[in-house]
Structures are given as structure tokens and as C-alpha cells.
Amino acid sequence: MTELEEKTERLQEMLDKNGFDMVILNAQHNFAWLTGGSSNAVDQSRENGVASLMVTRTGKRFILTNTIEIDRMLCEELSSEGFEPVTISWQDEKADQASVLRRVRSVVGPNARIATDIQMFADVPAIEGKVAACRYRLTTDERARYSRLGRDASEAMDRTAKVVEPGETEVQIAEKLRNELALDGISSVVTLVAADDRIAKFRHPVPTGNRWNKGLLMVTCAKRFGLIASLSRIVYVGAVPDDLRRRTEAAANVNAAMLDATRLGATGSEIYSAAAAAYEREGFPDEINRHHQGGAAGYRTRDWVAHPQSSETVNEYQGFAWNPSITGTKVEETVIVNADGIEVITASPEFPRIVAVINGREYFSPGVLSI
């Protein structure tokens, strides 16, 4: 079974279970998921794409787009062998969404029960949550692509750490990181950089003109073929201060506790509880209240975030990115869950490793790199 066939079957089962005849996937992340990494993006400021994929309960697949986009889609993004083309004039598309829905019904039937991933039409239910559940278990091909992405993103981060220089602004450093990622065909959908005191001040340090002197935090959510891997790294000029080292080791121990709790069938609330207990053991009980701890990952930076009431469960071959932080430091890696535990896909060979042993298992987190 091909990746496309496997994902189509998942959608068919979801449609049958929920009583729908067709689902329309228009969100950019869902388009990338079903096609194995193709894109319907033109305007990156929108969640919607310029083409939609339609899958019926019987397994038929269509691509719906306007006359502007259809030729490029079939030439560069996907094949008519996998998706039957359905077109609409751009004038009708812009004039009235009801025209688009009528075009859809001309294919699937006037009485078909239709759903969309994100809201597209009045009175047509949006079921992104149910579509997301179809994405959670990564296919064999996806796991290979995700592992390569994690490796390439971490290597790009390592290269950036070698070329950044004290005195540069956070904006300049962010551009160096984006450039290193771009060399491997990766875009950074989230890029955070904090120099010196901004590391402790802000959990989401959008790059500014602040100049780097001693401590530097770099964060990326790295995207390629639709998949997103997240990682954070800290660099320090000279000897790493004892307090920064202690706090980073504490954050690494929280990360290890969360990784150990990320087992098949575990709920988000259980993993959150493991994090809270670890913060308590490390002597930083209030830090869990200062930022979320991360969650499930894949075609979105986070599909869901662990919190005290989260009932979402861990699936086999699902991606996760945990990001425990203690004021002044942060640890973040992306992993894939399997029956035996977890595989870290963003490990950086150039950064020191912090080792934690929990229940007989070793867990590794990145330490602070002294330059």
C-alpha cells in the first residue's frame, strides 16, 4: 500500500464513522499531509490554500482549484493519476463561495453529506479535529522524512552556532539561522532569538535589534515537505555560569521526565503531571506556570499541547516536541514515539549532552555550548 492509499483509507474510515460522504481538505498542513509533502500555498499569511483535495467515502480523490492554479498543480505538485482535477473559474470562485460548493456537489451529488477540514462554507461542518487524528500516526515514509528533517535542522543549528558572532543583533542571527536552514530546503516557520537578559525576560523572544554579548538562545520550528521539527539551543561566550548550567540541567531533567512519560496510550494530562512533579523535584515548582510544555507535533508546530485537563493520547509513530523552560534557559527537542520508547530526531552532535536516567532508560538533552 502506498502512502497515499494508506492515508486515503484513514480518511474513508473517519468519514464512515462520522456519517459523511466527502471531506474537503483546504488547510495547507492537510494538503501537505495527504500528498506526502506537496503544497497548495501561495499566500503564506493564510491557513487556506489555493487548491483543495476532496476524498469520498468510496475512496475517490479529486483536486479542486481555479483556472489560474490547475496547470501548475498538476505539473509541479501532484498527478492527475492520484487526483482527478475539478476546476472552477477564478471569477466564480471570487464572486461567491456558494458557486464553489455547487461545483463540489456537481461531482459528489446534490445530497452528499460534505465536511471540510477548516471552515469554508456556511452550513458545512468543519472537522479539523477528526482529520488531525488521521495524521497522528506517521507512515513509514513520513518517519524517514521526519528523521531527515530533524537531522538537517539540528545540523543547520550547529552550523549557525559556529558562524554567529558577539556584537551581532538578534535579527542578524535569525537571518543566519534561516539561511543555514534554507541551504537544506528548510523554512523556519517560527524563529526566536534572545541575547543575554532577554532570555530570562521573555518566553517568546521575537528577534530585535538587541546585540548579543554573552548568552544566546536560538529557536526554530523547521519545516520541510509540510513536516515541522522544533528545537532550541543556547550558546555562551566563555565559561558557562554555574547558575545557567544548573538551571539547564534542571530543565533537561524535566524534559527527560516528559519523554519517559510519553508512552503509548498516555494522556496529555499524565505527561503534564510528570512535568509538574519534575519541576517540583528540581526546585522550580512555579516555572510550569510560565510557559506551556509542548505537545504533539507533525504537520503543525503543535497538534495539541499537554495541560492538566488534556485527554489526548499518545499514538505509536507520533511526533512530539517538548519544550520545558526555567527562567533564563530552555530545552527543546523533537522525537518520534515507537513501541520501545522514543527516538530523538533533532539531536545536535556539536552541543554537549545532558544525560538523565529514569526507570533504567537514558534520556539526552542539549546542554549549553561554550564558545
N, C-alpha and C positions, 0 to 999 in steps of 0.2 A: 504494500500500500504506500502510495506517495504521501508526502507531507500534506499536499492539498487535499487528497482524498481523506486522510485521517481527520483533518480539521473540518471538512465538509460533513463527515459523519457525526462529529461532535455537535455541529450546528443542527443537523437533522434531528438528533436525539433531543436537543434542547427545544426545538420547535414542536416536536411531537408531544413532549412532556407538558408544554405550556399552551398547547392548542392553537398554534399559529401555522399558517401555510407558507409564509415567507418572512425572512428578515433582511433588511437593507442595512448594509454597513457603510457608513459615510465618514466616520471619525478616522483621522489619519492613522492612529495607532492600530485600529482594527483592520484597515486596509493593508497595512504592513504585515500584520499577523497572518491574515488568510493567504496572502500572496507570497509569503516567505521572504519579505523584505522589500517589496516594491513600494512605490509612493504615489499617493494622489494629492500631494501637497504642491501648491504654488504659493499661496499666501500663508506664510508661517505664523501669522498672528492669529489664525483661526484654528479651532479644533476640526471644523468641517474641511473636507477635501473637495476637489473639483470633479471627482468621479465616485460612484457608489458601486459596491458589489451587492448582488442580490442572490440569495441562496434559498431554494424552496425545500419544503419538507420531503420532496421526492429526490432531492439531490441535484437538481438543475442549478446551474450557475450562470449569472449574467453580469455584465458590466454596463452600468448606466451612466452616460455623461453627455455633454452637449457637443455640438458640431465643431467647436473650437478644439476640444481635447481628444476626441476619439482616435484620430490617426496617431498621435503621439503615444497615447496609452497602449494601443495595440502594437506599436513599433518598438517602444522602449521599456514599458513597464510590465506587460503581460501578454498572453497569447489568446487569440480567439479560439484556440483548441481547448483552453481551460474555462473561458468565459465567453458566452455568446454576447455580442455587442447589441446594445439598445441605445439609440440616440434620440435626442430632443434638440430642437433649435435653441440657440442661446437666447433668442428673443422671447420664446415661450417660457424658458427657464427663469429669466429675469422678471418677466411680467407677473407670473402667478405660480406659486408652489402647487396650487391645485392642478395646474397643467402637467406638472411632473408626476403627481400622483395618478392622474388619468393615464399617463404613458405607462406607468408601472402596472396599472390594472389591465391595460391592453395586453400585457404579456402574461400575467398570472391569473387573470379572471376578475370580473367585477365584484364578486362576493368573497374573494380571498381575504383571509384574516392576516393582515400585514402588521409587522412590528419593525421598528428602526432601532439602531443602537443608541444614537443621540437624537434629540428632538428635531424633526424635520417637517412634519405635517401636523396640522390641527386634527385632533381626534384619532391619531395613530399613536399607540403606546410606544414609549422609548424604554428599552430593556437592556441598557448597558451593563447592569449588574449581572444579568444572566449570560450575556455574551462574554463578559470578563471571565466568568467561571470556566468557559470553554478554552480560554487562553492559558490558564494557570499551569497545566502540565506541559512542560516543554517537550517537543518531539526530539527524536534523535538528532535530526539535522539542526534544530534550534539550539540544542545543548552545545553542539560543536561550534556554531556561530557565536553563541554567547561566551563560551570559553575563550575563543579567539579575540572577541571584543574586549573581555576583561584583561587578557594578557597585553593586548596592544595599548589599551588605555593606561594600564599601570606603567608600561614601558615609556609611553609618552610623558607621563607624570615624572618618571625618573629622569628623562632627558631634560625636562623643564627645570628640575631641581639643579641640574648641572650648569644651566645657562643663565639663570636669573642672577642678578647682582644687587647687593645692597645699594640703596640710593634710588633704585627704580620705583616707580609708582605702582600701586596695585593694578591700575588699568594696564600699564605696560606688561606687568607679569601675567595678567589674564590673557593678553593677546599672545604672549609667548606660549602659554599653555594651549590655547585654541589652535595655534599654528602647528604645534607638535602633534596634536590630535588629528588635525586636518591632513597631515602627511600620510596617515593611515586610513584616510577616508572616514574619519570620525568627526561628528559635530558635538559641541558641548551645549546641551540644552539648558543646563544650569552651570554657571561659572562663578564661584565665590572666591575672593581673595581678601585676607586680612593681614595687615602688618602690625606687629608689636601690640600696642594696647587695644587695638580694635578686635583682636582675637578674643579677649575677655569681655569686651563690651557687647558684642552682637553675635547672635547665633546664625544669622543670615547676612554675612558681610559682603554686600554688593561692592564690587571694586570701585575705588575712588582715587583721587589724586594723592592720597596719603603715601608717603615714601617709606620704604622698608629699611629698617636699621638692624634689628637683631632677630626677632621671631617672625615666622611667616607661615600662614595656613593657606593651603590651596585645595579647592574642592571642585570636582566636576561630576556632572551626570552625563556620561559619554554615550552617544547614540550612533549606531550603525545598523543598517538594514532593519530599522524600526526598534531593535532591542536597545535597552538602556542599562548601563552598568555605572554604579556610583562609587566614588572613593574620595577620601580626604587624606592629606599628608601635611606634616609640619616639618619645617626646616628651621634650624637655628644656627646663627653665626657664632662660632666658638663653642666653648663647653656648655652643655645643656644644664640650665639651673636645676638644682635639686627639687625645687617645688614643681617645676614643669614636668620633670621626669616622674615624680611621684604621682601627680595628677593624671599623666598619660598612662602610666601603668594601672592606675585605678580604673580609668575608662576602658582599658584593654581587658581588665578582669570582668567588667560589666559586659563587654562585647562577648567574651568567652561564655559567660553565663547565658546570654541570649542565644548564642549559637548552639550551646548544649541543649537548650530548651526547644530549639527549632527541630522538632521531630515529627514524623508523620502523624497526623491527627491532632496535634497540639493546637490549642486555640490561641488567638492573639492575646486574650486576657491572661492566659497562663504564661506566655512569654513575657508580657509586661510585668507580671508578678515576679518572675525570675529576675528581671532587670531591677525592679524596685528593691528586692532583697539584696542584690549585689551592691547597689548604691549604698544601702544601709551598712553592709559589711565593710565597705571601703571607707566609711566615714563621711560620705557625702549624700545623706538621705534626701536633701531638698533639690538636688540637681535634676532629678527626673521631672520636676515640675517646670523646668526652664526651657525644655525643648522636647519635641516628640522623639521617639527612639528608632524610627524607621519602620519598615514593613515589607510586604510582598512587592516584588519588582519584576520587570519584564519589558512589556511594550509601553509602560508608563513608569515615571520615576518611582512611584509607589502606587500599587493597585489598592492596597489598604494599609493602614497604619495601626500598630498594636496600641491598645488603650485598655483601661480597666473593664470596659463592657464589650470589647470586641469578641464576636463569636466566630469569626472566620477561622478556618482551619488550614493547617499546613498540608500541602499535597506533595506527592512524590514528583521529583524533577521540576519543582517550582523554584523560582528565583527569589532571593531575599537580600535586602540591603539594610543592615542595622547601623545606626549612627549615634551611639551613646556619646554624650559630651559632659565634661566637667569644666566649669568656668576657666577659660584660658587654654583649653585643649579639646581634642575630639578624635575619635577613632571611627573609621567607616570603611567597610569592605562589602563586596557583593559576592554571594555564594549561590550554589545550586544544591538543593536538598536531594539526597538519594536514600535508599533503604538502609544504608550503613552509616549515615550521618550527613555531613555537609562537605562540599568542595568549594574552597575559596578560589574565585576566578580572577581576582584583582590583586593578588599578592605582588609586592614590589621587591625584586631582588636587590635593589640598591639601598633600601631602607632597613634599619635594624628591626629585628623581630622581638616582640614581647610574647613569651610563652606562658600560657596558663593551663593547668591540668585540672580537669573536672570529670569526676566519675571515670577516671582512668584514661580519659582522652586528652590529647594535646590540642590546644587551640592557639593560633598565631594571629597577632595583630601588629600593625606597623608602629614602630617607635618613632622618636624624633631624630631626624637626620642632622648631625652636626657637620657643618661645612667650614 
